[in-house]
Amino acid sequence: MKITIWSDFVCPFCFIGQSHLDKALKSFEHADEVEIEYKSFLLMPDAQNFPGQDYAQNFANLKGMPIQQAQAMLKNVTDMAEASGVDINYDIAKLASTTDAHRVFQYAKEQGLGNEFFKRFYAAHFSEGEVISDVDTIVRLAEEVGLDGAKVRNILGSEENADKVNQEISEARTVGVQGVPFFVINNKYAVSGAQPVEQFEYVLNQVWEEE
């Protein structure tokens, strides 16, 4: 069984959805026969990090909404994350562009480290307050998952892998992705959003029986 996941490092529902899928896989008797592949998606391509500006204010400005609305949205996300056992801390999180991180992610995939890269960047963004658009930060985090730092720095100093990122985003549109996370199982069964663990368990077993 193959599960393809379109996602972005700054997508809280992607982080939560990944946690739910991981829990579902723990009770799935064929989990050792499941392959997971992440694909790039830019949730907020215009996002920037503004030092000194908190997440809620930056998010409100980016989305053109009142700060109170942004704060309420982030509180709802934090409550959902807490209920799922996922650490999302918007008090320290830094909103940032993920374009460069996705270009390095493509290199990580080539090295068989795509899943490790994605999970590391989720945690860095949501739990550790890292600025994941910063070159030195990307290099350090990439080295932590086993990538060559010099190669990563070369990628960041060029436009390398931009075409691969764009290709995966185009592919997302082709299969009808309107938002992330978006899970496709065996190229035919789609699951959208951070579904409950029980829903993932049901889908995994249903697809296995049908296939």
N, CA, C and O of each residue as an XYZ file, in Angstrom:
844
protein
N       0.850     -1.191      0.000
C       0.000      0.000      0.000
C       0.883      1.238      0.000
O       1.871      1.313      0.731
N       0.513      2.210     -0.831
C       1.257      3.466     -0.856
C       0.341      4.619     -0.482
O      -0.764      4.748     -1.010
N       0.817      5.467      0.448
C       0.076      6.655      0.853
C       0.878      7.882      0.436
O       2.006      8.080      0.888
N       0.291      8.696     -0.423
C       0.904      9.939     -0.865
C       0.254     11.089     -0.106
O      -0.972     11.184     -0.043
N       1.078     11.962      0.468
C       0.553     13.052      1.304
C       1.042     14.394      0.770
O       2.241     14.676      0.778
N       0.104     15.217      0.307
C       0.461     16.607     -0.023
C       0.367     17.423      1.258
O      -0.638     17.364      1.966
N       1.412     18.181      1.554
C       1.466     18.855      2.838
C       2.420     20.039      2.795
O       3.189     20.210      1.849
N       2.350     20.858      3.851
C       3.287     21.968      4.021
C       3.727     22.006      5.476
O       2.972     21.634      6.374
N       4.944     22.454      5.698
C       5.537     22.438      7.036
C       4.815     23.356      8.019
O       4.883     23.137      9.228
N       4.120     24.388      7.514
C       3.448     25.352      8.392
C       1.942     25.083      8.495
O       1.191     25.923      8.992
N       1.513     23.927      8.031
C       0.098     23.558      8.067
C      -0.187     22.774      9.340
O       0.239     21.625      9.456
N      -0.902     23.370     10.303
C      -1.143     22.672     11.569
C      -1.975     21.408     11.409
O      -1.757     20.423     12.115
N      -2.927     21.433     10.481
C      -3.769     20.255     10.287
C      -2.974     19.124      9.624
O      -3.309     17.950      9.781
N      -1.932     19.479      8.891
C      -1.026     18.462      8.331
C      -0.248     17.781      9.458
O      -0.099     16.559      9.469
N       0.245     18.579     10.401
C       0.987     18.067     11.553
C       0.091     17.149     12.384
O       0.504     16.062     12.789
N      -1.133     17.599     12.631
C      -2.091     16.806     13.401
C      -2.506     15.557     12.623
O      -2.583     14.465     13.185
N      -2.774     15.728     11.325
C      -3.168     14.598     10.490
C      -2.101     13.524     10.423
O      -2.409     12.332     10.432
N      -0.830     13.952     10.355
C       0.269     12.992     10.348
C       0.288     12.190     11.648
O       0.516     10.980     11.636
N       0.045     12.872     12.769
C       0.001     12.196     14.062
C      -1.125     11.157     14.095
O      -0.942     10.048     14.598
N      -2.288     11.526     13.555
C      -3.421     10.600     13.531
C      -3.118      9.384     12.645
O      -3.449      8.253     13.000
N      -2.494      9.626     11.503
C      -2.139      8.518     10.614
C      -1.126      7.595     11.286
O      -1.245      6.372     11.205
N      -0.128      8.182     11.951
C       0.882      7.374     12.647
C       0.226      6.469     13.691
O       0.589      5.300     13.826
N      -0.743      7.019     14.428
C      -1.430      6.220     15.450
C      -2.258      5.108     14.807
O      -2.308      3.987     15.314
N      -2.904      5.427     13.686
C      -3.699      4.411     12.989
C      -2.814      3.279     12.468
O      -3.195      2.109     12.494
N      -1.634      3.653     12.000
C      -0.718      2.641     11.459
C      -0.207      1.693     12.549
O       0.109      0.537     12.271
N      -0.129      2.182     13.777
C       0.346      1.327     14.872
C      -0.589      0.142     15.110
O      -0.149     -0.918     15.556
N      -1.873      0.320     14.813
C      -2.826     -0.770     15.020
C      -3.170     -1.495     13.715
O      -4.005     -2.399     13.700
N      -2.518     -1.089     12.623
C      -2.789     -1.703     11.313
C      -1.825     -2.866     11.102
O      -0.610     -2.674     11.079
N      -2.368     -4.073     10.947
C      -1.511     -5.265     10.941
C      -0.597     -5.356      9.719
O       0.355     -6.137      9.715
N      -0.878     -4.569      8.689
C      -0.020     -4.608      7.504
C       0.850     -3.348      7.390
O       1.290     -2.989      6.297
N       1.092     -2.686      8.519
C       1.814     -1.410      8.514
C       3.208     -1.527      7.896
O       3.715     -0.573      7.305
N       3.825     -2.712      8.038
C       5.178     -2.868      7.484
C       5.167     -2.961      5.958
O       6.225     -2.996      5.330
N       3.976     -3.002      5.365
C       3.869     -3.030      3.904
C       3.329     -1.712      3.348
O       2.891     -1.643      2.200
N       3.367     -0.659      4.187
C       2.880      0.662      3.781
C       4.060      1.577      3.478
O       4.971      1.729      4.292
N       4.027      2.177      2.301
C       5.030      3.173      1.914
C       4.375      4.554      1.948
O       3.276      4.740      1.426
N       5.057      5.520      2.566
C       4.535      6.879      2.648
C       5.449      7.827      1.884
O       6.666      7.830      2.072
N       4.843      8.629      1.021
C       5.607      9.642      0.279
C       4.939     11.001      0.451
O       3.757     11.173      0.155
N       5.721     11.959      0.935
C       5.240     13.329      1.011
C       5.422     14.022     -0.331
O       6.319     13.687     -1.104
N       4.556     14.994     -0.591
C       4.710     15.856     -1.760
C       4.522     17.308     -1.343
O       3.781     17.612     -0.408
N       5.200     18.187     -2.047
C       5.218     19.602     -1.692
C       3.904     20.300     -1.991
O       3.234     20.015     -2.983
N       3.557     21.219     -1.107
C       2.413     22.108     -1.295
C       2.723     23.399     -0.550
O       3.185     23.363      0.590
N       2.475     24.533     -1.184
C       2.742     25.829     -0.547
C       1.424     26.412     -0.059
O       0.638     26.941     -0.845
N       1.192     26.311      1.227
C      -0.060     26.760      1.822
C      -0.159     28.280      1.848
O      -1.211     28.854      1.569
N       0.962     28.925      2.191
C       1.005     30.384      2.270
C       2.259     30.892      1.571
O       3.214     31.303      2.230
N       2.263     30.867      0.227
C       3.486     31.209     -0.517
C       3.988     32.628     -0.277
O       5.164     32.912     -0.505
N       3.113     33.522      0.180
C       3.517     34.911      0.406
C       3.942     35.185      1.842
O       4.230     36.330      2.190
N       3.984     34.159      2.676
C       4.337     34.358      4.083
C       5.785     34.832      4.218
O       6.664     34.424      3.459
N       6.009     35.703      5.202
C       7.348     36.175      5.514
C       7.511     36.216      7.029
O       6.538     36.337      7.773
N       8.755     36.112      7.463
C       9.038     36.276      8.881
C       9.392     37.730      9.168
O      10.282     38.298      8.535
N       8.700     38.319     10.113
C       8.993     39.687     10.536
C       9.457     39.633     11.994
O       8.634     39.484     12.897
N      10.759     39.752     12.228
C      11.280     39.668     13.596
C      10.567     40.647     14.532
O      10.378     41.818     14.202
N      10.182     40.149     15.697
C       9.514     40.994     16.678
C       8.005     40.987     16.564
O       7.315     41.469     17.462
N       7.480     40.446     15.471
C       6.029     40.395     15.294
C       5.537     38.995     15.638
O       6.054     38.006     15.118
N       4.536     38.910     16.517
C       4.098     37.581     16.924
C       3.299     36.907     15.804
O       2.890     37.540     14.831
N       3.093     35.601     15.981
C       2.479     34.782     14.934
C       1.084     35.275     14.572
O       0.739     35.389     13.396
N       0.288     35.564     15.594
C      -1.101     35.969     15.349
C      -1.168     37.250     14.527
O      -1.979     37.361     13.607
N      -0.311     38.222     14.861
C      -0.320     39.485     14.133
C       0.129     39.292     12.689
O      -0.467     39.839     11.762
N       1.189     38.506     12.512
C       1.693     38.226     11.167
C       0.638     37.502     10.338
O       0.415     37.834      9.174
N      -0.009     36.510     10.948
C      -1.042     35.735     10.259
C      -2.226     36.630      9.893
O      -2.760     36.539      8.788
N      -2.635     37.496     10.827
C      -3.756     38.407     10.574
C      -3.447     39.341      9.416
O      -4.294     39.574      8.553
N      -2.237     39.871      9.399
C      -1.832     40.770      8.313
C      -1.807     40.043      6.975
O      -2.253     40.572      5.957
N      -1.279     38.823      6.994
C      -1.173     38.035      5.758
C      -2.547     37.721      5.189
O      -2.746     37.771      3.975
N      -3.495     37.397      6.064
C      -4.830     36.981      5.632
C      -5.816     38.145      5.542
O      -6.940     37.975      5.071
N      -5.392     39.336      5.997
C      -6.280     40.497      5.941
C      -7.480     40.366      6.859
O      -8.602     40.692      6.471
N      -7.247     39.886      8.082
C      -8.333     39.695      9.035
C      -8.006     40.419     10.346
O      -6.844     40.734     10.603
N      -9.012     40.682     11.170
C      -8.758     41.297     12.478
C      -7.906     40.391     13.353
O      -7.999     39.166     13.261
N      -7.078     40.990     14.199
C      -6.195     40.215     15.066
C      -6.991     39.279     15.981
O      -6.545     38.170     16.277
N      -8.174     39.731     16.428
C      -8.985     38.889     17.314
C      -9.432     37.608     16.610
O      -9.493     36.541     17.222
N      -9.740     37.724     15.333
C     -10.158     36.542     14.566
C      -8.985     35.580     14.404
O      -9.144     34.365     14.530
N      -7.811     36.133     14.126
C      -6.617     35.295     13.981
C      -6.307     34.579     15.295
O      -5.994     33.388     15.297
N      -6.394     35.303     16.409
C      -6.121     34.706     17.720
C      -7.102     33.580     18.031
O      -6.719     32.551     18.588
N      -8.366     33.781     17.669
C      -9.381     32.746     17.910
C      -9.101     31.501     17.070
O      -9.240     30.376     17.549
N      -8.711     31.710     15.830
C      -8.394     30.582     14.953
C      -7.213     29.782     15.488
O      -7.242     28.552     15.513
N      -6.178     30.493     15.913
C      -4.987     29.818     16.424
C      -5.283     29.093     17.735
O      -4.721     28.031     18.004
N      -6.168     29.670     18.551
C      -6.555     29.006     19.808
C      -7.287     27.699     19.501
O      -7.049     26.688     20.162
N      -8.163     27.710     18.516
C      -8.870     26.488     18.131
C      -7.905     25.414     17.660
O      -8.050     24.240     18.002
N      -6.914     25.828     16.867
C      -5.912     24.885     16.369
C      -5.101     24.307     17.531
O      -4.851     23.103     17.584
N      -4.697     25.169     18.453
C      -3.903     24.720     19.604
C      -4.682     23.721     20.445
O      -4.122     22.724     20.900
N      -5.983     23.983     20.657
C      -6.817     23.064     21.432
C      -6.938     21.716     20.728
O      -6.883     20.668     21.371
N      -7.102     21.746     19.409
C      -7.210     20.507     18.641
C      -5.901     19.725     18.713
O      -5.906     18.502     18.852
N      -4.783     20.439     18.618
C      -3.469     19.794     18.686
C      -3.257     19.147     20.049
O      -2.759     18.026     20.150
N      -3.643     19.868     21.092
C      -3.471     19.337     22.451
C      -4.275     18.061     22.632
O      -3.801     17.106     23.247
N      -5.485     18.043     22.102
C      -6.330     16.849     22.203
C      -5.738     15.677     21.431
O      -6.012     14.518     21.742
N      -4.922     15.986     20.419
C      -4.313     14.938     19.585
C      -2.918     14.563     20.062
O      -2.276     13.687     19.482
N      -2.445     15.224     21.122
C      -1.105     14.929     21.622
C       0.001     15.524     20.785
O       1.128     15.031     20.791
N      -0.321     16.600     20.052
C       0.660     17.257     19.180
C       1.039     18.601     19.793
O       0.177     19.340     20.269
N       2.326     18.910     19.778
C       2.816     20.140     20.403
C       2.848     21.291     19.395
O       3.760     21.382     18.574
N       1.848     22.163     19.465
C       1.824     23.376     18.653
C       1.839     24.571     19.608
O       0.932     24.740     20.423
N       2.876     25.392     19.495
C       3.056     26.528     20.399
C       3.184     27.811     19.588
O       4.273     28.161     19.134
N       2.063     28.509     19.407
C       2.078     29.735     18.610
C       2.694     30.914     19.364
O       2.906     31.978     18.782
N       2.983     30.729     20.662
C       3.657     31.795     21.403
C       5.099     31.972     20.923
O       5.662     33.065     20.992
N       5.686     30.873     20.433
C       7.073     30.963     19.967
C       7.217     30.707     18.462
O       8.261     31.015     17.888
N       6.185     30.147     17.814
C       6.264     29.825     16.381
C       6.490     31.088     15.550
O       6.028     32.171     15.909
N       7.207     30.933     14.434
C       7.514     32.053     13.544
C       6.965     31.744     12.151
O       7.417     30.808     11.491
N       5.995     32.531     11.715
C       5.453     32.344     10.374
C       6.527     32.682      9.342
O       7.215     33.694      9.474
N       6.671     31.860      8.338
C       7.743     32.066      7.358
C       7.403     31.376      6.048
O       6.557     30.483      5.999
N       8.066     31.801      4.998
C       7.936     31.128      3.704
C       8.548     29.737      3.785
O       9.566     29.543      4.448
N       7.934     28.773      3.114
C       8.469     27.406      3.111
C       9.044     27.007      1.751
O       9.417     25.852      1.547
N       9.116     27.952      0.834
C       9.555     27.630     -0.531
C      10.937     27.006     -0.550
O      11.138     25.971     -1.187
N      11.897     27.617      0.138
C      13.266     27.096      0.125
C      13.352     25.744      0.835
O      14.061     24.844      0.384
N      12.630     25.605      1.942
C      12.640     24.330      2.657
C      12.097     23.207      1.774
O      12.569     22.072      1.843
N      11.106     23.529      0.947
C      10.562     22.512      0.044
C      11.571     22.130     -1.038
O      11.608     20.977     -1.467
N      12.381     23.077     -1.477
C      13.408     22.731     -2.474
C      14.435     21.768     -1.869
O      14.911     20.852     -2.539
N      14.764     21.988     -0.603
C      15.690     21.072      0.076
C      14.996     19.737      0.367
O      15.633     18.685      0.329
N      13.709     19.780      0.652
C      12.938     18.551      0.864
C      13.032     17.629     -0.355
O      13.115     16.410     -0.208
N      13.019     18.212     -1.557
C      13.140     17.393     -2.764
C      14.473     16.636     -2.789
O      14.534     15.486     -3.225
N      15.517     17.279     -2.326
C      16.822     16.619     -2.193
C      16.748     15.518     -1.133
O      17.297     14.431     -1.315
N      16.057     15.814     -0.014
C      15.903     14.815      1.042
C      15.191     13.566      0.511
O      15.559     12.442      0.851
N      14.177     13.775     -0.321
C      13.458     12.631     -0.904
C      14.395     11.771     -1.754
O      14.345     10.542     -1.708
N      15.246     12.441     -2.527
C      16.193     11.701     -3.371
C      17.126     10.836     -2.524
O      17.596      9.790     -2.973
N      17.387     11.281     -1.302
C      18.284     10.548     -0.404
C      17.536      9.566      0.498
O      18.127      8.952      1.386
N      16.231      9.426      0.260
C      15.431      8.512      1.072
C      15.127      9.035      2.465
O      14.831      8.261      3.376
N      15.201     10.357      2.628
C      14.992     10.970      3.942
C      13.841     11.977      3.936
O      13.770     12.848      4.803
N      12.947     11.855      2.963
C      11.857     12.816      2.840
C      10.929     12.836      4.035
O      10.543     13.908      4.500
N      10.557     11.652      4.546
C       9.632     11.591      5.677
C      10.273     12.149      6.943
O       9.631     12.867      7.710
N      11.544     11.810      7.154
C      12.260     12.329      8.317
C      12.385     13.850      8.247
O      12.255     14.542      9.257
N      12.639     14.356      7.045
C      12.763     15.800      6.833
C      11.456     16.496      7.188
O      11.453     17.506      7.892
N      10.340     15.948      6.694
C       9.050     16.579      6.934
C       8.743     16.639      8.432
O       8.337     17.683      8.941
N       8.933     15.541      9.124
C       8.615     15.505     10.546
C       9.530     16.434     11.343
O       9.101     17.049     12.320
N      10.785     16.532     10.925
C      11.718     17.426     11.622
C      11.293     18.879     11.466
O      11.374     19.660     12.414
N      10.838     19.243     10.263
C      10.458     20.636     10.010
C       9.108     20.980     10.635
O       8.888     22.127     11.023
N       8.204     20.009     10.739
C       6.973     20.232     11.504
C       7.335     20.660     12.929
O       6.883     21.694     13.420
N       8.158     19.839     13.575
C       8.520     20.092     14.970
C       9.275     21.412     15.111
O       9.034     22.174     16.048
N      10.177     21.675     14.187
C      10.962     22.914     14.247
C      10.057     24.133     14.189
O      10.248     25.097     14.931
N       9.074     24.083     13.304
C       8.181     25.226     13.133
C       7.195     25.362     14.288
O       7.079     26.432     14.885
N       6.492     24.290     14.599
C       5.387     24.382     15.543
C       5.802     24.289     17.012
O       5.152     24.876     17.876
N       6.869     23.563     17.296
C       7.210     23.280     18.691
C       8.460     23.998     19.182
O       8.635     24.178     20.387
N       9.330     24.410     18.264
C      10.641     24.912     18.677
C      10.890     26.375     18.319
O      11.926     26.931     18.684
N       9.953     27.002     17.609
C      10.111     28.411     17.285
C      11.207     28.717     16.286
O      11.740     29.827     16.269
N      11.551     27.745     15.452
C      12.594     27.960     14.437
C      12.025     28.758     13.256
O      10.851     28.627     12.913
N      12.870     29.579     12.649
C      12.498     30.308     11.425
C      12.918     29.432     10.246
O      14.085     29.424      9.855
N      11.958     28.696      9.684
C      12.326     27.680      8.690
C      12.512     28.243      7.285
O      12.577     27.492      6.312
N      12.598     29.573      7.182
C      12.998     30.187      5.913
C      14.451     30.643      5.971
O      15.017     31.039      4.952
N      15.057     30.590      7.149
C      16.431     31.043      7.344
C      17.424     30.004      6.822
O      17.317     28.820      7.143
N      18.375     30.445      6.027
C      19.314     29.522      5.373
C      20.076     28.679      6.392
O      20.116     27.455      6.275
N      20.675     29.318      7.381
C      21.467     28.566      8.359
C      20.602     27.576      9.134
O      21.047     26.476      9.463
N      19.384     27.969      9.419
C      18.460     27.077     10.134
C      18.108     25.868      9.281
O      18.111     24.739      9.771
N      17.805     26.098      8.006
C      17.485     24.986      7.108
C      18.660     24.018      7.012
O      18.484     22.801      7.064
N      19.854     24.574      6.871
C      21.050     23.726      6.767
C      21.221     22.890      8.029
O      21.465     21.686      7.945
N      21.095     23.509      9.185
C      21.275     22.794     10.462
C      20.239     21.684     10.626
O      20.583     20.559     10.989
N      18.980     21.998     10.360
C      17.925     20.992     10.497
C      18.106     19.859      9.484
O      17.872     18.692      9.798
N      18.523     20.213      8.270
C      18.747     19.196      7.236
C      19.888     18.261      7.636
O      19.817     17.053      7.413
N      20.931     18.827      8.224
C      22.049     17.991      8.693
C      21.593     17.052      9.810
O      22.080     15.927      9.920
N      20.663     17.517     10.633
C      20.166     16.679     11.731
C      19.479     15.409     11.225
O      19.494     14.380     11.901
N      18.872     15.485     10.026
C      18.215     14.282      9.506
C      19.144     13.475      8.590
O      18.738     12.467      8.013
N      20.402     13.934      8.465
C      21.387     13.155      7.740
C      21.766     13.657      6.362
O      22.418     12.938      5.604
N      21.372     14.876      6.019
C      21.705     15.426      4.701
C      23.052     16.146      4.731
O      23.521     16.573      5.786
N      23.655     16.269      3.565
C      24.937     16.951      3.431
C      24.725     18.466      3.476
O      24.069     19.031      2.601
N      25.281     19.116      4.495
C      25.062     20.539      4.695
C      25.551     21.405      3.549
O      24.905     22.390      3.189
N      26.703     21.037      2.971
C      27.256     21.815      1.864
C      26.343     21.733      0.647
O      26.135     22.729     -0.047
N      25.803     20.552      0.391
C      24.873     20.376     -0.720
C      23.604     21.189     -0.486
O      23.093     21.829     -1.404
N      23.099     21.160      0.746
C      21.901     21.933      1.083
C      22.142     23.422      0.855
O      21.285     24.115      0.306
N      23.299     23.911      1.273
C      23.616     25.329      1.106
C      23.706     25.698     -0.377
O      23.295     26.787     -0.779
N      24.244     24.790     -1.179
C      24.302     25.027     -2.635
C      22.900     25.124     -3.236
O      22.641     25.973     -4.089
N      21.997     24.248     -2.786
C      20.614     24.280     -3.269
C      19.972     25.622     -2.914
O      19.291     26.231     -3.738
N      20.194     26.068     -1.691
C      19.589     27.308     -1.223
C      20.164     28.537     -1.913
O      19.520     29.584     -1.974
N      21.367     28.403     -2.427
C      21.996     29.524     -3.124
C      21.667     29.564     -4.606
O      22.219     30.376     -5.349
N      20.763     28.681     -5.039
C      20.375     28.603     -6.449
C      18.860     28.436     -6.530
O      18.148     28.646     -5.549
N      18.387     28.060     -7.696
C      16.956     27.755     -7.876
C      16.740     26.255     -8.027
O      15.688     25.813     -8.488
N      17.747     25.477     -7.633
C      17.676     24.026     -7.792
C      16.424     23.450     -7.126
O      16.063     23.827     -6.011
N      15.780     22.537     -7.831
C      14.595     21.797     -7.372
C      13.311     22.619     -7.362
O      12.260     22.107     -6.976
N      13.372     23.879     -7.776
C      12.142     24.677     -7.846
C      11.155     24.037     -8.814
O       9.946     24.054     -8.585
N      11.684     23.472     -9.899
C      10.815     22.833    -10.889
C      10.123     21.608    -10.298
O       8.972     21.326    -10.632
N      10.809     20.883     -9.428
C      10.213     19.695     -8.810
C       9.095     20.078     -7.840
O       8.064     19.410     -7.764
N       9.319     21.163     -7.103
C       8.281     21.658     -6.191
C       7.050     22.067     -6.989
O       5.926     21.698     -6.648
N       7.272     22.831     -8.052
C       6.158     23.296     -8.888
C       5.427     22.133     -9.544
O       4.207     22.167     -9.705
N       6.179     21.106     -9.922
C       5.569     19.929    -10.534
C       4.623     19.226     -9.564
O       3.536     18.796     -9.950
N       5.039     19.112     -8.310
C       4.185     18.437     -7.334
C       2.960     19.271     -6.991
O       1.890     18.723     -6.726
N       3.108     20.591     -6.994
C       1.957     21.468     -6.763
C       0.978     21.374     -7.933
O      -0.235     21.359     -7.727
N       1.499     21.312     -9.152
C       0.642     21.144    -10.336
C      -0.080     19.803    -10.288
O      -1.255     19.700    -10.641
N       0.639     18.787     -9.848
C       0.049     17.451     -9.726
C      -1.092     17.470     -8.711
O      -2.110     16.803     -8.895
N      -0.912     18.240     -7.640
C      -1.964     18.363     -6.624
C      -3.241     18.917     -7.238
O      -4.335     18.418     -6.977
N      -3.090     19.951     -8.055
C      -4.270     20.543     -8.706
C      -4.945     19.517     -9.613
O      -6.172     19.453     -9.690
N      -4.131     18.717    -10.297
C      -4.654     17.721    -11.232
C      -5.528     16.693    -10.531
O      -6.547     16.263    -11.072
N      -5.124     16.297     -9.314
C      -5.901     15.278     -8.595
C      -6.986     15.900     -7.708
O      -7.675     15.192     -6.974
N      -7.132     17.223     -7.780
C      -8.243     17.882     -7.098
C      -7.962     18.351     -5.682
O      -8.888     18.543     -4.895
N      -6.678     18.537     -5.350
C      -6.348     19.017     -4.008
C      -6.737     20.485     -3.881
O      -6.255     21.331     -4.635
N      -7.613     20.782     -2.922
C      -8.037     22.161     -2.659
C      -7.375     22.706     -1.406
O      -7.268     23.918     -1.223
N      -6.935     21.804     -0.551
C      -6.250     22.197      0.678
C      -5.493     21.010      1.218
O      -5.663     19.885      0.749
N      -4.658     21.262      2.205
C      -3.846     20.187      2.777
C      -4.127     20.076      4.276
O      -4.518     21.052      4.915
N      -3.920     18.861      4.838
C      -3.308     17.695      4.213
C      -4.278     16.973      3.271
O      -5.495     17.013      3.449
N      -3.708     16.327      2.284
C      -4.498     15.540      1.337
C      -3.775     14.216      1.141
O      -2.637     14.175      0.675
N      -4.452     13.141      1.504
C      -3.868     11.802      1.462
C      -4.477     11.023      0.291
O      -5.696     10.994      0.124
N      -3.625     10.398     -0.511
C      -4.104      9.532     -1.589
C      -3.520      8.141     -1.371
O      -2.304      7.970     -1.289
N      -4.405      7.153     -1.280
C      -3.967      5.780     -1.021
C      -4.064      4.971     -2.301
O      -5.121      4.890     -2.927
N      -2.942      4.372     -2.677
C      -2.859      3.554     -3.893
C      -3.358      4.289     -5.136
O      -3.936      3.686     -6.040
N      -3.127      5.581     -5.164
C      -3.454      6.421     -6.331
C      -4.941      6.452     -6.676
O      -5.306      6.844     -7.784
N      -5.812      6.039     -5.732
C      -7.230      6.034     -6.089
C      -8.168      6.412     -4.955
O      -9.291      6.842     -5.219
N      -7.751      6.270     -3.710
C      -8.624      6.591     -2.581
C      -8.110      7.857     -1.902
O      -6.949      7.911     -1.498
N      -8.951      8.865     -1.772
C      -8.527     10.149     -1.222
C      -9.121     10.389      0.166
O     -10.279     10.065      0.432
N      -8.297     10.964      1.039
C      -8.735     11.401      2.359
C      -8.250     12.830      2.538
O      -7.058     13.105      2.401
N      -9.163     13.735      2.842
C      -8.807     15.147      2.967
C      -8.921     15.610      4.411
O      -9.897     15.300      5.094
N      -7.930     16.347      4.868
C      -7.974     16.947      6.196
C      -7.436     16.057      7.303
O      -7.083     14.898      7.087
N      -7.385     16.644      8.510
C      -6.877     15.917      9.681
C      -7.987     15.053     10.261
O      -8.560     15.379     11.301
N      -8.284     13.957      9.588
C      -9.355     13.066     10.024
C      -8.984     12.382     11.344
O      -7.802     12.242     11.655
N      -9.981     11.960     12.116
C      -9.698     11.258     13.377
C      -8.944      9.950     13.128
O      -8.975      9.394     12.029
N      -8.275      9.479     14.166
C      -7.516      8.227     14.074
C      -8.414      7.098     13.581
O      -8.011      6.292     12.742
N      -9.638      7.048     14.113
C     -10.564      5.961     13.758
C     -10.898      5.962     12.262
O     -11.086      4.905     11.658
N     -10.967      7.148     11.681
C     -11.257      7.240     10.248
C     -10.098      6.689      9.424
O     -10.305      5.982      8.438
N      -8.872      7.023      9.842
C      -7.710      6.471      9.143
C      -7.662      4.951      9.297
O      -7.339      4.238      8.346
N      -7.982      4.460     10.489
C      -7.988      3.007     10.705
C      -8.992      2.333      9.774
O      -8.697      1.304      9.167
N     -10.170      2.922      9.672
C     -11.214      2.368      8.818
C     -10.762      2.345      7.352
O     -10.911      1.336      6.663
N     -10.207      3.471      6.887
C      -9.797      3.572      5.480
C      -8.671      2.588      5.174
O      -8.690      1.925      4.136
N      -7.697      2.492      6.067
C      -6.582      1.572      5.838
C      -7.081      0.133      5.667
O      -6.676     -0.571      4.742
N      -7.958     -0.286      6.567
C      -8.479     -1.657      6.493
C      -9.385     -1.858      5.289
O      -9.349     -2.908      4.647
N     -10.188     -0.861      4.986
C     -11.095     -0.961      3.842
C     -10.322     -1.074      2.534
O     -10.631     -1.918      1.693
N      -9.319     -0.223      2.370
C      -8.515     -0.252      1.140
C      -7.769     -1.567      1.029
O      -7.679     -2.143     -0.055
N      -7.225     -2.054      2.156
C      -6.477     -3.310      2.120
C      -7.379     -4.457      1.657
O      -6.974     -5.290      0.846
N      -8.591     -4.487      2.176
C      -9.517     -5.560      1.787
C      -9.911     -5.460      0.326
O      -9.989     -6.475     -0.368
N     -10.158     -4.249     -0.148
C     -10.585     -4.067     -1.535
C      -9.461     -4.315     -2.525
O      -9.703     -4.776     -3.641
N      -8.244     -4.014     -2.128
C      -7.120     -4.128     -3.064
C      -6.536     -5.534     -3.066
O      -5.583     -5.806     -3.797
